[in-house]
Amino acid sequence: MKAVADLDDETIPAWQRQSMLRSLQSARARAYARSDRFVTAATRLLQEKGNADFTVQEVIDRAGMSIRTFYKYFGSKEDLLVAVYETVIAREAVPRLRERIEENKDPLLRLRAYFESVIDLAQAGPARRTLVSFQNRLAERRPSDLARATKPQVDLLVELIKDIARTRPLRDGLTVETAARLAHYTVAAAAHARALGSEGGFDLPARALAQFCAAGMGFVGIDRLIETREARPADRSRRGRSGR
């Protein structure tokens, strides 16, 4: 009997390849469901406790699974926390960022909304602050895991900057991807300072952060452009009232 790795071998009868494929798909679905139960349990414990001071046994008990099953999918508690961090970014943080961004049509306002939202999310409770601090630990000990986890967020920044760059050129020598990564690192540091609170570091205003990053990309005058766009609805409202 051919090995599972030989699924593309045309000498294997079609019925046999289909049978093995169905078996692999079923096993994959079970693995996703089981590992997701551990991640969900850990996320809820994180939210309830406001920190990561829980044990693997508490996660196992909450998930209703065995310790043997846990170590089948995760090598350690830190591996589980990486999965929690990645899941929160992909399923919660990025969708919230997109929701906030979509309230604006102007590319400049959308970029500023991104920065404001990231800073807001950083102070959204003790659990979020724990994850922001965990990000620094990943940067030091597991940079490749951090890069994978934050990719959806960086991709969103690339999308926003590319949208602006269609009508406003970036600074000479700067690519959209490089600009997105520099902006990402900057806002991550600001979010970390905000998460630590006033005693933990400098509290950088989101608006100043947006202006600084935009100017660094070459989008000079973003603050005046934003103020003009924000003033227009109010101006129209005042003109409407004065004409009645």
C-alpha positions as CSV (number, residue, x, y, z in Angstrom):
1,M,0.0,0.0,0.0
2,K,1.3,3.4,-1.0
3,A,2.2,5.9,1.7
4,V,-0.1,8.8,2.5
5,A,2.6,11.1,1.1
6,D,2.1,9.5,-2.3
7,L,-1.4,10.9,-2.8
8,D,-0.4,12.5,-6.1
9,D,1.0,9.3,-7.4
10,E,-1.1,8.5,-10.5
11,T,-0.5,4.8,-10.1
12,I,-2.7,4.8,-7.0
13,P,-6.4,4.1,-7.9
14,A,-8.6,7.2,-7.8
15,W,-10.9,5.6,-5.2
16,Q,-7.9,4.9,-2.9
17,R,-6.6,8.5,-3.2
18,Q,-10.1,9.9,-2.5
19,S,-10.4,7.6,0.5
20,M,-7.1,8.7,2.0
21,L,-7.9,12.3,1.3
22,R,-11.3,12.1,3.2
23,S,-9.5,10.4,6.1
24,L,-6.9,13.2,6.2
25,Q,-9.5,15.9,6.0
26,S,-11.5,14.3,8.9
27,A,-8.3,14.0,11.0
28,R,-7.4,17.6,10.3
29,A,-10.9,18.8,11.3
30,R,-10.7,16.9,14.6
31,A,-7.2,18.4,15.3
32,Y,-8.4,21.9,14.6
33,A,-11.5,21.4,16.9
34,R,-9.4,20.0,19.8
35,S,-6.6,22.5,19.6
36,D,-9.2,25.3,19.3
37,R,-10.8,24.2,22.6
38,F,-7.6,24.7,24.4
39,V,-7.1,28.1,22.9
40,T,-10.7,29.1,23.8
41,A,-10.3,27.9,27.3
42,A,-7.0,29.8,27.8
43,T,-8.5,32.9,26.3
44,R,-11.4,32.8,28.8
45,L,-9.1,32.2,31.7
46,L,-7.0,35.2,30.6
47,Q,-10.1,37.4,30.4
48,E,-11.4,36.2,33.8
49,K,-8.1,36.5,35.6
50,G,-6.8,39.6,33.8
51,N,-3.4,37.9,33.5
52,A,-1.7,34.7,32.4
53,D,-1.2,33.3,35.9
54,F,-3.1,30.1,35.2
55,T,-1.8,26.5,34.9
56,V,-1.9,24.0,32.1
57,Q,-4.1,21.9,34.3
58,E,-6.7,24.7,34.6
59,V,-6.8,25.0,30.8
60,I,-7.2,21.2,30.5
61,D,-10.0,21.2,33.1
62,R,-11.8,24.2,31.4
63,A,-11.4,22.5,27.9
64,G,-12.6,19.2,29.2
65,M,-9.7,17.4,27.5
66,S,-6.8,15.3,28.8
67,I,-3.3,16.3,29.5
68,R,-2.1,13.8,26.9
69,T,-4.2,15.5,24.3
70,F,-2.9,18.9,25.3
71,Y,0.7,17.9,24.8
72,K,-0.2,16.4,21.5
73,Y,-0.9,19.9,20.2
74,F,1.2,22.2,22.4
75,G,4.7,21.7,23.6
76,S,4.3,24.1,26.6
77,K,2.1,26.7,28.1
78,E,4.1,29.3,26.2
79,D,3.2,27.5,22.9
80,L,-0.5,27.8,24.0
81,L,-0.1,31.6,24.8
82,V,1.5,32.1,21.3
83,A,-1.6,30.4,19.8
84,V,-3.9,32.7,22.0
85,Y,-2.0,35.8,20.9
86,E,-2.2,34.8,17.2
87,T,-5.9,34.0,17.5
88,V,-6.7,37.3,19.2
89,I,-4.9,39.2,16.5
90,A,-6.6,37.4,13.6
91,R,-10.1,36.9,15.0
92,E,-10.6,39.9,17.2
93,A,-8.0,42.8,16.8
94,V,-7.8,43.0,13.0
95,P,-11.6,42.7,12.5
96,R,-12.1,45.5,15.1
97,L,-9.5,47.6,13.4
98,R,-11.2,47.1,10.0
99,E,-14.6,48.0,11.5
100,R,-13.2,51.3,12.9
101,I,-11.3,52.1,9.7
102,E,-14.4,51.5,7.5
103,E,-16.1,54.4,9.2
104,N,-13.9,56.7,7.0
105,K,-13.7,57.0,3.3
106,D,-10.7,59.3,3.0
107,P,-7.4,57.3,3.0
108,L,-5.7,59.7,5.4
109,L,-8.5,59.5,7.9
110,R,-8.5,55.7,7.6
111,L,-4.8,55.6,8.4
112,R,-5.3,57.8,11.5
113,A,-8.2,55.6,12.5
114,Y,-5.9,52.6,12.5
115,F,-3.4,54.3,14.8
116,E,-6.1,55.5,17.2
117,S,-7.7,52.0,17.3
118,V,-4.5,50.2,18.1
119,I,-3.8,52.6,21.0
120,D,-7.4,52.2,22.2
121,L,-7.1,48.4,22.1
122,A,-3.9,48.4,24.1
123,Q,-5.8,49.8,27.1
124,A,-8.9,47.7,26.8
125,G,-8.5,45.8,30.1
126,P,-5.9,43.8,32.0
127,A,-6.1,40.8,29.6
128,R,-5.2,43.0,26.6
129,R,-2.4,44.6,28.5
130,T,-1.0,41.1,29.3
131,L,-1.0,40.2,25.6
132,V,0.7,43.5,24.7
133,S,3.4,42.7,27.2
134,F,3.6,39.2,25.9
135,Q,4.4,40.6,22.5
136,N,7.7,42.0,23.8
137,R,8.6,38.6,25.2
138,L,7.9,37.0,21.8
139,A,10.1,39.7,20.1
140,E,13.0,38.6,22.2
141,R,12.5,34.8,22.4
142,R,10.3,33.8,19.4
143,P,10.6,36.5,16.7
144,S,9.4,34.2,13.9
145,D,6.2,33.3,15.8
146,L,5.6,37.0,16.5
147,A,6.1,37.8,12.8
148,R,3.6,35.2,11.8
149,A,1.1,36.3,14.4
150,T,1.2,40.0,13.5
151,K,1.2,39.5,9.7
152,P,-2.6,40.2,9.4
153,Q,-2.0,43.5,11.1
154,V,1.0,44.4,9.0
155,D,-0.9,43.4,5.9
156,L,-3.7,45.8,6.9
157,L,-1.2,48.6,7.2
158,V,0.2,47.8,3.8
159,E,-3.3,48.1,2.4
160,L,-3.9,51.5,4.0
161,I,-0.6,53.0,3.0
162,K,-0.9,51.6,-0.6
163,D,-4.2,53.3,-0.8
164,I,-2.7,56.7,0.1
165,A,0.3,56.2,-2.1
166,R,-1.9,56.0,-5.2
167,T,-2.3,59.8,-5.0
168,R,0.5,60.9,-2.7
169,P,4.0,59.5,-3.3
170,L,6.0,58.0,-0.5
171,R,9.3,59.5,0.6
172,D,12.1,58.7,-1.9
173,G,13.6,55.3,-1.3
174,L,10.8,54.0,0.8
175,T,8.6,51.2,-0.3
176,V,5.0,50.5,0.9
177,E,6.1,47.4,2.7
178,T,9.0,49.1,4.5
179,A,6.8,52.0,5.5
180,A,4.2,49.6,6.9
181,R,6.7,47.7,9.0
182,L,8.3,50.9,10.4
183,A,4.8,52.2,11.3
184,H,3.9,48.8,12.8
185,Y,7.0,48.8,15.0
186,T,6.4,52.4,16.1
187,V,2.7,51.9,17.0
188,A,3.6,48.6,18.8
189,A,6.0,50.5,21.1
190,A,3.4,53.2,21.7
191,A,0.8,50.6,22.5
192,H,3.1,48.9,24.9
193,A,3.7,52.2,26.7
194,R,0.0,52.9,26.9
195,A,-0.7,49.4,28.2
196,L,1.8,49.8,31.0
197,G,-0.1,52.9,32.2
198,S,1.2,56.3,33.2
199,E,3.8,54.9,35.5
200,G,5.2,52.5,32.9
201,G,6.2,54.9,30.2
202,F,5.4,57.9,28.1
203,D,1.7,58.1,27.1
204,L,1.9,59.0,23.4
205,P,-1.3,60.6,21.9
206,A,-2.6,58.6,19.0
207,R,-3.0,61.7,16.9
208,A,0.6,62.7,17.4
209,L,1.6,59.1,16.5
210,A,-0.4,59.3,13.2
211,Q,1.1,62.7,12.3
212,F,4.7,61.5,13.0
213,C,4.4,58.3,11.0
214,A,2.6,60.0,8.1
215,A,5.3,62.7,7.9
216,G,8.0,60.0,8.0
217,M,6.4,58.3,5.0
218,G,6.4,61.6,3.1
219,F,2.7,62.5,3.6
220,V,3.5,66.0,4.7
221,G,0.7,68.1,6.0
222,I,-1.5,65.2,7.1
223,D,-2.6,67.1,10.2
224,R,-3.9,70.1,8.2
225,L,-5.6,67.8,5.7
226,I,-7.3,65.8,8.5
227,E,-8.4,69.0,10.3
228,T,-9.8,70.3,7.0
229,R,-11.8,67.1,6.3
230,E,-13.0,67.0,9.9
231,A,-14.2,70.6,9.8
232,R,-16.2,70.3,6.7
233,P,-19.2,68.5,8.2
234,A,-19.4,71.0,11.1
235,D,-19.0,73.9,8.7
236,R,-21.9,72.6,6.6
237,S,-24.0,72.1,9.7
238,R,-23.3,75.7,10.8
239,R,-24.2,77.0,7.4
240,G,-27.4,75.0,7.3
241,R,-28.4,76.4,10.7
242,S,-27.6,80.0,9.7
243,G,-29.7,79.7,6.6
244,R,-32.9,78.6,8.4
